[in-house]
Amino acid sequence: MDVGRDLIDHRIVDRNGHDVGRVDDVWVRGEIDRAVIGPIVTGTGALLRQFGRMGDWLTWLALHGYPHAARWREFGWHDIDQLQRPQLVLAPRHRDLAAWSERRKPRHGSEWLYTDLIRLPVCDPGGRRLGVVDVRSTLPEPIPRVCGFLVAPHPLRRTLGLKRFDSTGERFAGVRHDTRFLAWTEVTGIHDGAIRCRVPLASLPLLSATAQSTAPPMPTRPDPP
Protein backbone atom coordinates (compact mmCIF):
# COMPACT_ATOMS: atom_id res chain seq x y z
CA MET A 1 0.00 0.00 0.00
CA ASP A 2 1.01 3.66 -0.38
CA VAL A 3 0.60 5.31 3.01
CA GLY A 4 -0.68 8.69 1.80
CA ARG A 5 -3.11 7.11 -0.65
CA ASP A 6 -4.31 4.13 1.39
CA LEU A 7 -4.03 5.22 5.04
CA ILE A 8 -3.80 8.97 5.69
CA ASP A 9 -7.22 10.62 6.20
CA HIS A 10 -9.07 7.29 6.30
CA ARG A 11 -11.91 6.98 8.81
CA ILE A 12 -11.36 5.14 12.08
CA VAL A 13 -14.52 3.34 13.22
CA ASP A 14 -15.55 0.76 15.78
CA ARG A 15 -17.22 -2.54 14.88
CA ASN A 16 -20.63 -0.82 14.85
CA GLY A 17 -19.50 1.83 12.36
CA HIS A 18 -19.29 4.69 14.89
CA ASP A 19 -16.67 7.30 14.04
CA VAL A 20 -13.61 7.46 16.29
CA GLY A 21 -11.66 9.95 14.15
CA ARG A 22 -9.45 9.99 11.06
CA VAL A 23 -5.89 8.91 10.41
CA ASP A 24 -4.11 12.25 10.79
CA ASP A 25 -0.58 10.84 10.86
CA VAL A 26 1.37 7.62 11.35
CA TRP A 27 4.75 6.73 12.81
CA VAL A 28 7.48 5.23 10.65
CA ARG A 29 9.93 3.26 12.78
CA GLY A 30 13.38 2.30 11.53
CA GLU A 31 14.93 -0.91 12.82
CA ILE A 32 18.32 -2.58 12.23
CA ASP A 33 17.58 -3.94 8.77
CA ARG A 34 14.07 -2.68 7.99
CA ALA A 35 11.41 -0.08 8.76
CA VAL A 36 7.78 -0.58 9.73
CA ILE A 37 4.60 1.52 9.77
CA GLY A 38 2.77 2.35 12.98
CA PRO A 39 1.25 3.22 15.31
CA ILE A 40 -1.63 5.19 13.80
CA VAL A 41 -2.11 8.77 15.08
CA THR A 42 -5.40 10.67 15.25
CA GLY A 43 -6.47 13.85 17.01
CA THR A 44 -6.36 17.63 16.94
CA GLY A 45 -2.80 17.74 18.25
CA ALA A 46 -1.54 15.66 15.33
CA LEU A 47 -3.51 17.77 12.87
CA LEU A 48 -2.47 21.23 14.06
CA ARG A 49 1.27 20.46 14.24
CA GLN A 50 1.29 19.87 10.49
CA PHE A 51 0.67 23.60 9.92
CA GLY A 52 4.06 24.56 11.40
CA ARG A 53 4.19 27.93 13.15
CA MET A 54 0.57 28.62 12.26
CA GLY A 55 -0.36 25.33 13.93
CA ASP A 56 1.59 26.31 17.07
CA TRP A 57 -0.34 29.58 17.20
CA LEU A 58 -3.68 27.84 16.62
CA THR A 59 -2.83 25.30 19.34
CA TRP A 60 -1.99 28.07 21.81
CA LEU A 61 -5.21 29.87 20.93
CA ALA A 62 -7.33 26.72 21.13
CA LEU A 63 -5.92 25.63 24.48
CA HIS A 64 -7.67 28.57 26.16
CA GLY A 65 -11.05 27.05 25.36
CA TYR A 66 -10.30 23.52 24.22
CA PRO A 67 -7.83 21.69 26.51
CA HIS A 68 -7.51 18.71 24.15
CA ALA A 69 -6.08 20.81 21.29
CA ALA A 70 -2.55 19.48 21.87
CA ARG A 71 -3.55 15.85 22.37
CA TRP A 72 -3.84 12.83 20.14
CA ARG A 73 -4.54 9.10 20.25
CA GLU A 74 -2.26 6.36 19.01
CA PHE A 75 -3.47 2.93 17.87
CA GLY A 76 -1.07 0.05 17.30
CA TRP A 77 -1.83 -2.58 14.68
CA HIS A 78 -2.92 -4.94 17.44
CA ASP A 79 -5.69 -2.41 18.15
CA ILE A 80 -7.00 -2.65 14.57
CA ASP A 81 -9.39 -5.41 13.63
CA GLN A 82 -9.59 -4.68 9.88
CA LEU A 83 -7.82 -2.40 7.41
CA GLN A 84 -10.23 -1.45 4.66
CA ARG A 85 -10.53 1.28 2.07
CA PRO A 86 -11.42 3.95 3.13
CA GLN A 87 -11.52 3.03 6.83
CA LEU A 88 -9.86 1.22 9.73
CA VAL A 89 -12.04 -0.88 12.02
CA LEU A 90 -10.88 -1.03 15.64
CA ALA A 91 -10.88 -4.14 17.76
CA PRO A 92 -13.82 -3.94 20.23
CA ARG A 93 -11.69 -3.71 23.36
CA HIS A 94 -10.00 -0.50 22.13
CA ARG A 95 -13.03 1.62 21.34
CA ASP A 96 -12.65 4.01 24.29
CA LEU A 97 -8.87 4.53 24.50
CA ALA A 98 -8.01 7.83 26.19
CA ALA A 99 -6.19 10.57 24.30
CA TRP A 100 -2.54 11.15 25.14
CA SER A 101 -0.52 14.32 24.81
CA GLU A 102 2.27 14.16 22.21
CA ARG A 103 4.68 15.37 24.91
CA ARG A 104 4.04 12.13 26.79
CA LYS A 105 5.16 10.08 23.79
CA PRO A 106 8.91 10.74 23.51
CA ARG A 107 10.53 9.14 20.44
CA HIS A 108 14.14 8.31 19.68
CA GLY A 109 16.04 9.15 16.51
CA SER A 110 14.85 6.20 14.42
CA GLU A 111 11.15 7.11 14.49
CA TRP A 112 9.54 9.76 12.33
CA LEU A 113 6.02 11.00 11.75
CA TYR A 114 4.93 10.41 8.17
CA THR A 115 4.02 14.07 7.62
CA ASP A 116 7.55 15.10 8.65
CA LEU A 117 9.23 12.37 6.63
CA ILE A 118 7.64 13.25 3.29
CA ARG A 119 8.90 16.82 3.62
CA LEU A 120 12.55 15.73 3.69
CA PRO A 121 14.65 15.83 0.50
CA VAL A 122 16.25 12.64 -0.80
CA CYS A 123 19.98 13.16 -1.45
CA ASP A 124 22.43 10.92 -3.34
CA PRO A 125 26.26 10.85 -2.98
CA GLY A 126 26.61 13.41 -5.79
CA GLY A 127 24.38 15.96 -4.05
CA ARG A 128 21.38 15.61 -6.36
CA ARG A 129 18.01 15.97 -4.66
CA LEU A 130 14.52 14.64 -5.19
CA GLY A 131 11.36 15.07 -3.14
CA VAL A 132 9.21 12.39 -1.50
CA VAL A 133 5.77 11.78 -3.00
CA ASP A 134 4.74 8.90 -0.72
CA VAL A 135 5.94 5.95 1.36
CA ARG A 136 5.23 2.47 0.01
CA SER A 137 4.73 -0.48 2.33
CA THR A 138 3.30 -3.97 2.48
CA LEU A 139 -0.17 -4.62 3.85
CA PRO A 140 -0.18 -5.55 7.57
CA GLU A 141 1.59 -8.88 8.10
CA PRO A 142 0.73 -8.24 10.97
CA ILE A 143 2.66 -4.92 10.81
CA PRO A 144 3.21 -3.10 7.49
CA ARG A 145 6.86 -3.19 6.41
CA VAL A 146 8.29 -0.20 4.52
CA CYS A 147 9.34 -1.12 0.97
CA GLY A 148 10.65 2.31 0.01
CA PHE A 149 9.82 5.83 -1.15
CA LEU A 150 8.13 7.25 -4.23
CA VAL A 151 10.40 10.15 -5.25
CA ALA A 152 10.17 12.83 -7.94
CA PRO A 153 11.69 16.23 -8.79
CA HIS A 154 10.05 19.02 -6.80
CA PRO A 155 6.74 17.39 -5.81
CA LEU A 156 4.17 20.09 -5.11
CA ARG A 157 1.89 18.09 -2.87
CA ARG A 158 1.81 18.97 0.81
CA THR A 159 -0.69 17.52 3.26
CA LEU A 160 -1.25 20.71 5.31
CA GLY A 161 -3.06 18.64 7.86
CA LEU A 162 -5.90 17.49 5.62
CA LYS A 163 -5.98 15.13 2.65
CA ARG A 164 -9.30 14.90 0.87
CA PHE A 165 -7.96 13.41 -2.34
CA ASP A 166 -5.74 10.66 -3.67
CA SER A 167 -2.37 12.18 -2.78
CA THR A 168 -0.55 10.18 -5.43
CA GLY A 169 -2.85 11.34 -8.26
CA GLU A 170 -1.07 13.01 -11.18
CA ARG A 171 -3.35 16.04 -11.25
CA PHE A 172 -2.24 16.92 -7.71
CA ALA A 173 1.46 16.83 -8.68
CA GLY A 174 1.99 13.50 -6.98
CA VAL A 175 2.92 10.51 -9.14
CA ARG A 176 4.18 11.61 -12.58
CA HIS A 177 5.91 9.95 -15.52
CA ASP A 178 9.33 10.70 -13.96
CA THR A 179 8.50 9.38 -10.48
CA ARG A 180 11.07 6.85 -9.30
CA PHE A 181 11.16 4.19 -6.61
CA LEU A 182 13.80 4.30 -3.86
CA ALA A 183 13.94 0.95 -2.08
CA TRP A 184 14.49 1.04 1.68
CA THR A 185 17.60 -1.13 1.17
CA GLU A 186 19.19 1.79 -0.75
CA VAL A 187 18.70 4.22 2.15
CA THR A 188 21.85 4.70 4.22
CA GLY A 189 20.21 6.84 6.87
CA ILE A 190 17.84 9.69 7.69
CA HIS A 191 19.79 12.51 9.31
CA ASP A 192 20.78 16.17 8.92
CA GLY A 193 17.35 16.95 7.52
CA ALA A 194 17.55 14.54 4.56
CA ILE A 195 17.01 10.96 3.45
CA ARG A 196 20.39 9.64 2.28
CA CYS A 197 20.56 7.34 -0.76
CA ARG A 198 23.60 5.15 -1.51
CA VAL A 199 23.21 5.20 -5.33
CA PRO A 200 22.77 8.00 -7.89
CA LEU A 201 19.13 9.04 -8.03
CA ALA A 202 19.20 8.86 -11.83
CA SER A 203 19.82 5.10 -11.56
CA LEU A 204 16.67 4.46 -9.53
CA PRO A 205 13.97 2.57 -11.47
CA LEU A 206 10.98 4.47 -12.77
CA LEU A 207 7.84 3.75 -10.79
CA SER A 208 6.15 2.52 -13.96
CA ALA A 209 8.72 -0.28 -14.16
CA THR A 210 8.22 -1.51 -10.58
CA ALA A 211 5.52 -3.68 -9.07
CA GLN A 212 2.27 -1.88 -8.28
CA SER A 213 1.31 -1.47 -4.63
CA THR A 214 -1.55 -3.53 -3.21
CA ALA A 215 -4.37 -1.40 -1.82
CA PRO A 216 -6.47 -2.50 1.18
CA PRO A 217 -9.75 -4.22 0.25
CA MET A 218 -13.02 -2.37 0.04
CA PRO A 219 -15.52 -3.24 2.80
CA THR A 220 -18.16 -5.79 1.90
CA ARG A 221 -20.88 -3.23 2.58
CA PRO A 222 -20.18 0.35 1.48
CA ASP A 223 -20.66 3.23 3.87
CA PRO A 224 -24.14 4.79 3.85
CA PRO A 225 -24.38 8.12 1.97
C-alpha positions as CSV (number, residue, x, y, z in Angstrom):
1,M,0.0,0.0,0.0
2,D,1.0,3.7,-0.4
3,V,0.6,5.3,3.0
4,G,-0.7,8.7,1.8
5,R,-3.1,7.1,-0.6
6,D,-4.3,4.1,1.4
7,L,-4.0,5.2,5.0
8,I,-3.8,9.0,5.7
9,D,-7.2,10.6,6.2
10,H,-9.1,7.3,6.3
11,R,-11.9,7.0,8.8
12,I,-11.4,5.1,12.1
13,V,-14.5,3.3,13.2
14,D,-15.5,0.8,15.8
15,R,-17.2,-2.5,14.9
16,N,-20.6,-0.8,14.8
17,G,-19.5,1.8,12.4
18,H,-19.3,4.7,14.9
19,D,-16.7,7.3,14.0
20,V,-13.6,7.5,16.3
21,G,-11.7,10.0,14.1
22,R,-9.5,10.0,11.1
23,V,-5.9,8.9,10.4
24,D,-4.1,12.3,10.8
25,D,-0.6,10.8,10.9
26,V,1.4,7.6,11.3
27,W,4.8,6.7,12.8
28,V,7.5,5.2,10.7
29,R,9.9,3.3,12.8
30,G,13.4,2.3,11.5
31,E,14.9,-0.9,12.8
32,I,18.3,-2.6,12.2
33,D,17.6,-3.9,8.8
34,R,14.1,-2.7,8.0
35,A,11.4,-0.1,8.8
36,V,7.8,-0.6,9.7
37,I,4.6,1.5,9.8
38,G,2.8,2.3,13.0
39,P,1.3,3.2,15.3
40,I,-1.6,5.2,13.8
41,V,-2.1,8.8,15.1
42,T,-5.4,10.7,15.3
43,G,-6.5,13.8,17.0
44,T,-6.4,17.6,16.9
45,G,-2.8,17.7,18.2
46,A,-1.5,15.7,15.3
47,L,-3.5,17.8,12.9
48,L,-2.5,21.2,14.1
49,R,1.3,20.5,14.2
50,Q,1.3,19.9,10.5
51,F,0.7,23.6,9.9
52,G,4.1,24.6,11.4
53,R,4.2,27.9,13.1
54,M,0.6,28.6,12.3
55,G,-0.4,25.3,13.9
56,D,1.6,26.3,17.1
57,W,-0.3,29.6,17.2
58,L,-3.7,27.8,16.6
59,T,-2.8,25.3,19.3
60,W,-2.0,28.1,21.8
61,L,-5.2,29.9,20.9
62,A,-7.3,26.7,21.1
63,L,-5.9,25.6,24.5
64,H,-7.7,28.6,26.2
65,G,-11.0,27.0,25.4
66,Y,-10.3,23.5,24.2
67,P,-7.8,21.7,26.5
68,H,-7.5,18.7,24.2
69,A,-6.1,20.8,21.3
70,A,-2.6,19.5,21.9
71,R,-3.6,15.9,22.4
72,W,-3.8,12.8,20.1
73,R,-4.5,9.1,20.3
74,E,-2.3,6.4,19.0
75,F,-3.5,2.9,17.9
76,G,-1.1,0.0,17.3
77,W,-1.8,-2.6,14.7
78,H,-2.9,-4.9,17.4
79,D,-5.7,-2.4,18.2
80,I,-7.0,-2.6,14.6
81,D,-9.4,-5.4,13.6
82,Q,-9.6,-4.7,9.9
83,L,-7.8,-2.4,7.4
84,Q,-10.2,-1.4,4.7
85,R,-10.5,1.3,2.1
86,P,-11.4,3.9,3.1
87,Q,-11.5,3.0,6.8
88,L,-9.9,1.2,9.7
89,V,-12.0,-0.9,12.0
90,L,-10.9,-1.0,15.6
91,A,-10.9,-4.1,17.8
92,P,-13.8,-3.9,20.2
93,R,-11.7,-3.7,23.4
94,H,-10.0,-0.5,22.1
95,R,-13.0,1.6,21.3
96,D,-12.6,4.0,24.3
97,L,-8.9,4.5,24.5
98,A,-8.0,7.8,26.2
99,A,-6.2,10.6,24.3
100,W,-2.5,11.2,25.1
101,S,-0.5,14.3,24.8
102,E,2.3,14.2,22.2
103,R,4.7,15.4,24.9
104,R,4.0,12.1,26.8
105,K,5.2,10.1,23.8
106,P,8.9,10.7,23.5
107,R,10.5,9.1,20.4
108,H,14.1,8.3,19.7
109,G,16.0,9.2,16.5
110,S,14.9,6.2,14.4
111,E,11.2,7.1,14.5
112,W,9.5,9.8,12.3
113,L,6.0,11.0,11.7
114,Y,4.9,10.4,8.2
115,T,4.0,14.1,7.6
116,D,7.5,15.1,8.7
117,L,9.2,12.4,6.6
118,I,7.6,13.2,3.3
119,R,8.9,16.8,3.6
120,L,12.5,15.7,3.7
121,P,14.7,15.8,0.5
122,V,16.2,12.6,-0.8
123,C,20.0,13.2,-1.4
124,D,22.4,10.9,-3.3
125,P,26.3,10.8,-3.0
126,G,26.6,13.4,-5.8
127,G,24.4,16.0,-4.1
128,R,21.4,15.6,-6.4
129,R,18.0,16.0,-4.7
130,L,14.5,14.6,-5.2
131,G,11.4,15.1,-3.1
132,V,9.2,12.4,-1.5
133,V,5.8,11.8,-3.0
134,D,4.7,8.9,-0.7
135,V,5.9,5.9,1.4
136,R,5.2,2.5,0.0
137,S,4.7,-0.5,2.3
138,T,3.3,-4.0,2.5
139,L,-0.2,-4.6,3.8
140,P,-0.2,-5.6,7.6
141,E,1.6,-8.9,8.1
142,P,0.7,-8.2,11.0
143,I,2.7,-4.9,10.8
144,P,3.2,-3.1,7.5
145,R,6.9,-3.2,6.4
146,V,8.3,-0.2,4.5
147,C,9.3,-1.1,1.0
148,G,10.6,2.3,0.0
149,F,9.8,5.8,-1.2
150,L,8.1,7.2,-4.2
151,V,10.4,10.2,-5.3
152,A,10.2,12.8,-7.9
153,P,11.7,16.2,-8.8
154,H,10.1,19.0,-6.8
155,P,6.7,17.4,-5.8
156,L,4.2,20.1,-5.1
157,R,1.9,18.1,-2.9
158,R,1.8,19.0,0.8
159,T,-0.7,17.5,3.3
160,L,-1.2,20.7,5.3
161,G,-3.1,18.6,7.9
162,L,-5.9,17.5,5.6
163,K,-6.0,15.1,2.6
164,R,-9.3,14.9,0.9
165,F,-8.0,13.4,-2.3
166,D,-5.7,10.7,-3.7
167,S,-2.4,12.2,-2.8
168,T,-0.6,10.2,-5.4
169,G,-2.8,11.3,-8.3
170,E,-1.1,13.0,-11.2
171,R,-3.4,16.0,-11.3
172,F,-2.2,16.9,-7.7
173,A,1.5,16.8,-8.7
174,G,2.0,13.5,-7.0
175,V,2.9,10.5,-9.1
176,R,4.2,11.6,-12.6
177,H,5.9,10.0,-15.5
178,D,9.3,10.7,-14.0
179,T,8.5,9.4,-10.5
180,R,11.1,6.9,-9.3
181,F,11.2,4.2,-6.6
182,L,13.8,4.3,-3.9
183,A,13.9,0.9,-2.1
184,W,14.5,1.0,1.7
185,T,17.6,-1.1,1.2
186,E,19.2,1.8,-0.8
187,V,18.7,4.2,2.1
188,T,21.8,4.7,4.2
189,G,20.2,6.8,6.9
190,I,17.8,9.7,7.7
191,H,19.8,12.5,9.3
192,D,20.8,16.2,8.9
193,G,17.4,16.9,7.5
194,A,17.5,14.5,4.6
195,I,17.0,11.0,3.5
196,R,20.4,9.6,2.3
197,C,20.6,7.3,-0.8
198,R,23.6,5.2,-1.5
199,V,23.2,5.2,-5.3
200,P,22.8,8.0,-7.9
201,L,19.1,9.0,-8.0
202,A,19.2,8.9,-11.8
203,S,19.8,5.1,-11.6
204,L,16.7,4.5,-9.5
205,P,14.0,2.6,-11.5
206,L,11.0,4.5,-12.8
207,L,7.8,3.8,-10.8
208,S,6.1,2.5,-14.0
209,A,8.7,-0.3,-14.2
210,T,8.2,-1.5,-10.6
211,A,5.5,-3.7,-9.1
212,Q,2.3,-1.9,-8.3
213,S,1.3,-1.5,-4.6
214,T,-1.5,-3.5,-3.2
215,A,-4.4,-1.4,-1.8
216,P,-6.5,-2.5,1.2
217,P,-9.8,-4.2,0.3
218,M,-13.0,-2.4,0.0
219,P,-15.5,-3.2,2.8
220,T,-18.2,-5.8,1.9
221,R,-20.9,-3.2,2.6
222,P,-20.2,0.4,1.5
223,D,-20.7,3.2,3.9
224,P,-24.1,4.8,3.8
225,P,-24.4,8.1,2.0
